[in-house]
Amino acid sequence: MIELSPEHVAKAAGAAIVVRGAAGAPRRAVIDSREATEGDLFVGLLGERHDGGEFAAAALEAGAWGVLVAPDRAASLEGVLERGWVLATADPLDALGSLAREWRRRLGARVVGVTGSVGKTSVKDICRTLLPGPVHASQENYNTEIGLPLAVLSATKGTRTLVLEMAMRGAGQIAELAAIAEPNVAVITNIGPVHVELLGSVEAIAAVKAEVLGHLPPDGAAVIPVEAGSLEPHLDAAPRLIRFGDGGDVRVTERRVEDGVTRARIHAPSGSEEFDFPFTEAHNLANALAAIAAGVALGAPLAEMADRAPDIGFSRLRGERVELGDGAVLINDCYNANPVSMRAALDHLASMPASGRRIAVLGEMRELGPEAATYHREIGEHARALGVDLVVGVGEPARDYDPDELVADPTDAAELLEPQLGAGDAVLVKGSRAVGLEAVAEALQELRGDSKGD
């Protein structure tokens, strides 16, 4: 519930009240009229081709608390429907952000903003479990100028910690998101060649990610890796730094992996504790250090975070383990891909205990700019250096991996692999989200199920 009066909602959004509805506050904000139910505030966003306000009447018919739309759409609703609030604003997207910022302030929660080239969602997922509760975190990909405000507005009164993921597609976007979120703690997971096609260089990427530092309060903190690389020139903007990783403020002093669990002793300025993490990937241990460092910045006791660590869970398509029978296992890690995350995933594949072969099904890594072919070639070389037994490229751009097999699409990849899979094989599936490699896991499960039923 967005516990603001209707008049306060309008004022916070910078909107005029065109039609008054019933007393009470909206439940949440939505931008899809098909999702609008009783109590929702429908925001009709203006797109390049479509005006979401066209569906305002449908949202009101569905029982929406009210609608926030462009003035002409608002005027068309006056006197037509005798239900719901109708608010008019010239820029519904800007109004959505302004309303979210006001609700963030009214909540009084501490905000952790998470950005970086890779690991944002995993760090957010770990923070959701480890940080003092009640914790509210962004849904899967609610990390843009649309998604982040919706994530804030779905937080309920009593939220103690708000964890918000921040993605970017160009200069100024992280600053825009930070102006809405007003983070107390900024986590920058790392900087890598992601979105090079849009920004031109890793240094430019670092400058955009660092925009969040300028929005920290005087008592705020920035959580960054020990090896900050291109971030270093921007760190003077942070009021306080907490570094994670080897030699950092938050670091691992002992580590062992047993039965699918990573047991690690974590040192922080307040002392050290042993954590049991329900994963074995080295890159997720680094993500956990970033989340623990965020907790340290908020004053969370290390022992309490250690107690909650076994309950960590991750969002879909991020290292999901799929059992294929006969001891064969598939790691479904195809939410996104870039050179940093691809290397980490291949390193994990190489480290997995497998009595059979290790197989990598790799799709294109997108938005890498003019050096894309080089980045793909280097990943193929890395896979071979690790001893991966079979590399399957999916799609024409995957030719640059120099794969052992090249197929046209995910379905072809599954049909190629299914008859070859043996007992104890370990299969990694990874590529940029647009490639749709989750279909490989789905098709393999279906094919394996059908073959077992024959």
Secondary structure, 3 states (H helix, E strand, C coil): CCCCCHHHHHHHHCCEEEECCCCCCCCCEECCHHHCCCCCEEECCECCCCEHHHHHHHHHHCCCCEEEECHHHHHHHCCCCCCCEEEECCCHHHHHHHHHHHHHHHHCCEEEEEECCCCHHHHHHHHHHHCCCCEEECCCCCCCCCHHHHHHHCCCCCCCEEEEECCCCCCCHHHHHHHHHCCCEEEECCCCCCCHHHHCCHHHHHHHHHHHHHHCCCCCEEEEECCCHHHHHHHHHCCCEEEECCCCCEEEEEEEEECCEEEEEEEECCEEEEEEECCCCHHHHHHHHHHHHHHHHCCCCHHHHHHHHHHCCCCCCCCEEEEEECCEEEEECCCCCCHHHHHHHHHHHHHCCCCCCEEEEEECCCCCHHHHHHHHHHHHHHHHHCCCCEEEEECHHHHHHCCCEEECCHHHHHHHHHHHCCCCCEEEEECCHHHCCHHHHHHHHHHHHHHHHC
